[in-house]
Amino acid sequence: MPRRFGRAAVWLGIFAVLYAVSYVRAYGPPAVALPDVDLPVIDLPHVITAGNPSTLTGRAAVVDGDTIEIAGKRVRLNGIDAPESSQECEDARHFRYSCGAEAAKALDKYLAKSRPVRCEFVEWDRYSRFVGSCFRANGDNVAAWLVENGHALDWPRHSNGAYASQQAKAKAAKRGLWAGAFQEPWEWRSAHSRDEQSVGAPLFGSFETGDGGSGKAAAEPRKSTGAATCNIKGNISESGERIYHLPGQEFYSRTRISLSRGERWFCSESEARSAGWRRAQH
C-alpha cells in the first residue's frame, strides 16, 4: 500500500508540473504586484564617466580652438570661448578668413612644444564633457595663453573675468582676433542657430572709427540666402544718398546696417544698382 501511494504521488507531481508549464505557455506568468514607489532617475553618462575625474593627463589632440581630447575623453577649456571651426572673421585688411581654424592651428602648435597636458576637473557641461583648467608640462595655463594671444576670448559668464587682464593685453597689442574684426563666438553660435537670414550681432575689433578713435568695428556678419552670400552693405548716408560697400573697400568694416533706417544687404552689385544704390568710391 505505501509503495502504491508513493508511485501515485510521483505521478501526481509530474502531472502538476506539466499543467503548470502548459498554463504559463498559454497565459504567461502570473502578475506580481510591485510597491508603488518613486524610483531614482539615473544620469547614465555621469555614472559611467564620473568616477574620480579630478585630473586628466596625457598627449592632447586638438578638436577646435577651446576643446582638446586626452585618451579619448573630450575636454572643454574652462572660462574661455574661441571662434567656432566654421566661423569667419575679418583681418586687418578687411578680408575674411577662417578664424576658428586659425585658433585650432595655433593651439596645436602651442601644445606640441610642451607635453603632456594636465587638466584639472572643474565641472561637467550639458554635453557631458569634462570642463577643466589645463596646463602644459612646463606649467603654463593653456586658456590664459589663448586669450593673451588673441585666439580666444575671456567668457565672463563662466570665468568671472579670470582672463580679463590677458584679454586687455591682446586687445591693446592687436593680437590675433583683435588685429581685425570678429563676432564673439557665443553671439555667432546664437545667430547661426536662428534663421539663416538673420543679420545677427555686430562684429567687434580694433578698426579706426569715423571720429578717429578706436573702438568696436561697426560691421555686421554677412547674411546668407540659400547658397548665395549676401555681404554687400547698402548704406544710407546722412544726406540720404544710397551707397553700397563691397568687402575689401575702405569703409566696408566701419559701415553698420540699420534695417530700421531702410538700409539693407545685397547679394550682388546688379541687385544693389537696381534698387537705387551706387557703389562707394573707396
MARFITOR-22872 format. One line per 10 residues: number of its first residue (from 0); their letters; for each residue x, y, z of C-alpha. Coordinates in nm, 3 decimals. Layout:
# residues N
NUM) a) X:Y:Z; ... .
This chain:
# residues 282
0) mprrfgraav) 0.000:0.000:0.000; 0.267:0.257:0.085; 0.455:0.170:-0.236; 0.142:0.229:-0.446; 0.079:0.560:-0.269; 0.438:0.668:-0.341; 0.401:0.598:-0.710; 0.076:0.788:-0.719; 0.241:1.086:-0.552; 0.517:1.086:-0.814 .
10) wlgifavlya) 0.269:1.076:-1.099; 0.064:1.348:-0.932; 0.376:1.569:-0.908; 0.463:1.513:-1.274; 0.107:1.599:-1.373; 0.122:1.920:-1.166; 0.447:2.031:-1.334; 0.313:1.960:-1.683; -0.004:2.152:-1.603; 0.194:2.449:-1.476 .
20) vsyvraygpp) 0.412:2.456:-1.790; 0.104:2.440:-2.013; -0.061:2.724:-1.818; 0.242:2.952:-1.846; 0.271:2.886:-2.220; -0.096:2.967:-2.270; -0.144:3.262:-2.037; 0.203:3.384:-1.934; 0.341:3.407:-1.580; 0.111:3.534:-1.307 .
30) avalpdvdlp) 0.123:3.910:-1.240; 0.317:4.022:-0.934; 0.212:4.344:-0.764; 0.507:4.585:-0.715; 0.512:4.852:-0.446; 0.409:5.198:-0.566; 0.734:5.391:-0.506; 0.927:5.660:-0.699; 1.250:5.517:-0.837; 1.553:5.749:-0.865 .
40) vidlphvita) 1.646:5.892:-1.207; 1.997:5.782:-1.303; 2.214:6.015:-1.515; 2.390:5.737:-1.701; 2.670:5.939:-1.871; 2.780:6.074:-1.532; 2.762:5.732:-1.368; 2.980:5.588:-1.643; 3.233:5.873:-1.671; 3.236:6.041:-1.333 .
50) gnpstltgra) 3.439:5.812:-1.111; 3.721:6.030:-0.983; 3.767:6.286:-1.263; 3.990:6.521:-1.065; 4.274:6.517:-1.322; 4.340:6.404:-1.678; 4.697:6.386:-1.807; 4.824:6.282:-2.147; 4.903:6.376:-2.504; 4.632:6.615:-2.625 .
60) avvdgdtiei) 4.470:6.613:-2.967; 4.312:6.944:-3.069; 3.942:6.934:-3.159; 3.893:7.309:-3.200; 4.021:7.635:-3.051; 3.895:7.562:-2.698; 3.848:7.183:-2.693; 4.107:6.906:-2.675; 4.094:6.529:-2.636; 4.304:6.323:-2.395 .
70) agkrvrlngi) 4.288:5.941:-2.404; 3.957:5.954:-2.591; 3.791:6.200:-2.349; 3.681:6.544:-2.468; 3.799:6.834:-2.252; 3.645:7.183:-2.281; 3.882:7.456:-2.160; 3.719:7.640:-1.870; 3.637:8.012:-1.878; 3.718:8.093:-2.241 .
80) dapessqece) 3.550:8.079:-2.580; 3.729:8.051:-2.915; 3.578:8.102:-3.262; 3.387:7.802:-3.394; 3.552:7.580:-3.656; 3.338:7.722:-3.938; 3.343:8.081:-3.812; 3.498:8.357:-4.022; 3.639:8.692:-3.911; 3.799:8.992:-4.083 .
90) darhfryscg) 4.170:9.059:-4.079; 4.345:9.397:-4.062; 4.291:9.449:-4.436; 3.917:9.375:-4.400; 3.940:9.039:-4.578; 3.758:8.741:-4.432; 3.950:8.440:-4.304; 3.873:8.120:-4.111; 3.948:8.243:-3.759; 3.813:7.925:-3.599 .
100) aeaakaldky) 4.056:7.710:-3.795; 4.339:7.954:-3.717; 4.269:7.930:-3.342; 4.279:7.550:-3.354; 4.604:7.555:-3.551; 4.766:7.794:-3.303; 4.657:7.578:-3.009; 4.800:7.264:-3.170; 5.141:7.429:-3.223; 5.143:7.564:-2.869 .
110) laksrpvrce) 5.066:7.228:-2.706; 5.321:7.044:-2.921; 5.605:7.245:-2.763; 5.549:7.114:-2.409; 5.385:6.776:-2.349; 5.196:6.615:-2.184; 4.894:6.828:-2.094; 4.734:6.811:-1.749; 4.371:6.914:-1.700; 4.212:6.970:-1.360 .
120) fvewdrysrf) 3.839:6.899:-1.340; 3.600:7.194:-1.287; 3.257:7.059:-1.388; 3.061:6.857:-1.644; 2.891:7.066:-1.913; 2.547:6.996:-2.061; 2.705:6.774:-2.327; 2.863:6.560:-2.053; 3.207:6.691:-2.143; 3.486:6.727:-1.891 .
130) vgscfrangd) 3.538:7.102:-1.835; 3.877:7.177:-1.690; 4.169:7.412:-1.636; 4.456:7.277:-1.845; 4.831:7.325:-1.820; 5.129:7.234:-2.038; 5.412:7.025:-1.897; 5.602:7.345:-1.813; 5.307:7.469:-1.602; 5.173:7.733:-1.844 .
140) nvaawlveng) 4.796:7.788:-1.833; 4.662:7.697:-2.179; 4.347:7.911:-2.161; 4.544:8.217:-2.045; 4.784:8.181:-2.337; 4.500:8.154:-2.591; 4.332:8.470:-2.460; 4.654:8.672:-2.426; 4.748:8.591:-2.785; 4.406:8.678:-2.924 .
150) haldwprhsn) 4.300:8.326:-3.024; 4.013:8.311:-2.773; 3.807:8.542:-2.552; 3.754:8.561:-2.180; 3.400:8.426:-2.125; 3.267:8.624:-1.825; 2.960:8.403:-1.794; 3.185:8.114:-1.694; 3.513:8.278:-1.591; 3.402:8.563:-1.367 .
160) gayasqqaka) 3.660:8.771:-1.551; 3.951:8.537:-1.473; 4.118:8.617:-1.808; 4.014:8.983:-1.840; 4.371:9.109:-1.795; 4.506:8.876:-2.066; 4.230:8.994:-2.298; 4.312:9.358:-2.232; 4.675:9.289:-2.333; 4.571:9.113:-2.653 .
170) kaakrglwag) 4.335:9.395:-2.746; 4.592:9.667:-2.678; 4.855:9.485:-2.885; 4.602:9.394:-3.159; 4.698:9.029:-3.144; 4.506:8.754:-3.323; 4.136:8.832:-3.344; 4.196:9.186:-3.221; 4.401:9.274:-3.530; 4.079:9.287:-3.728 .
180) afqepwewrs) 3.707:9.245:-3.661; 3.515:8.947:-3.530; 3.190:8.834:-3.378; 3.201:8.697:-3.025; 3.177:8.316:-3.052; 2.873:8.290:-2.823; 2.693:8.552:-3.034; 2.799:8.375:-3.354; 2.652:8.046:-3.230; 2.330:8.220:-3.128 .
190) ahsrdeqsvg) 2.297:8.390:-3.468; 2.361:8.067:-3.657; 2.112:7.868:-3.453; 1.837:8.102:-3.572; 1.708:8.165:-3.923; 1.981:8.169:-4.190; 1.872:8.515:-4.296; 1.919:8.671:-3.954; 2.155:8.968:-3.963; 2.292:8.870:-3.622 .
200) aplfgsfetg) 2.513:9.067:-3.385; 2.779:9.325:-3.476; 3.144:9.247:-3.522; 3.398:9.366:-3.267; 3.754:9.468:-3.332; 4.018:9.738:-3.335; 3.948:9.925:-3.660; 3.954:10.302:-3.651; 3.614:10.463:-3.610; 3.487:10.762:-3.804 .
210) dggsgkaaae) 3.585:11.011:-3.534; 3.949:10.895:-3.531; 3.910:10.691:-3.214; 3.949:10.319:-3.178; 3.662:10.101:-3.072; 3.412:9.846:-3.191; 3.416:9.799:-3.563; 3.070:9.876:-3.692; 3.028:9.582:-3.925; 2.773:9.305:-3.916 .
220) prkstgaatc) 2.831:8.944:-4.023; 2.720:8.868:-4.374; 2.372:8.738:-4.443; 2.305:8.417:-4.633; 2.012:8.334:-4.857; 2.025:7.970:-4.959; 2.360:7.906:-5.127; 2.424:8.275:-5.200; 2.630:8.501:-4.976; 2.474:8.846:-4.937 .
230) nikgnisesg) 2.760:9.051:-4.795; 2.725:9.380:-4.984; 2.624:9.659:-4.747; 2.361:9.906:-4.863; 2.413:10.217:-4.651; 2.215:10.544:-4.644; 2.433:10.849:-4.578; 2.343:11.147:-4.359; 2.238:11.337:-4.672; 2.009:11.049:-4.774 .
240) eriyhlpgqe) 2.234:10.916:-5.053; 2.221:10.540:-5.103; 2.569:10.388:-5.128; 2.673:10.024:-5.128; 3.007:9.896:-4.997; 3.189:9.582:-5.112; 3.410:9.359:-4.892; 3.765:9.493:-4.903; 3.666:9.855:-4.966; 3.798:10.119:-4.728 .
250) fysrtrisls) 3.480:10.185:-4.532; 3.327:9.838:-4.551; 3.405:9.732:-4.194; 3.312:10.072:-4.048; 2.966:10.061:-4.205; 2.677:9.939:-3.994; 2.349:9.827:-4.146; 2.037:9.960:-3.973; 1.731:9.784:-4.110; 1.505:10.030:-3.928 .
260) rgerwfcses) 1.654:10.316:-4.137; 1.587:10.133:-4.463; 1.944:10.008:-4.506; 1.990:9.655:-4.634; 2.216:9.374:-4.755; 2.260:9.284:-5.123; 2.373:8.961:-5.287; 2.515:9.125:-5.599; 2.611:9.467:-5.735; 2.342:9.445:-6.003 .
270) earsagwrra) 2.082:9.392:-5.732; 2.211:9.696:-5.541; 2.211:9.919:-5.852; 1.861:9.804:-5.948; 1.740:9.905:-5.603; 1.882:10.257:-5.644; 2.220:10.230:-5.466; 2.552:10.342:-5.615; 2.895:10.193:-5.546; 3.120:10.360:-5.289 .
280) qh) 3.420:10.536:-5.440; 3.668:10.390:-5.186 .
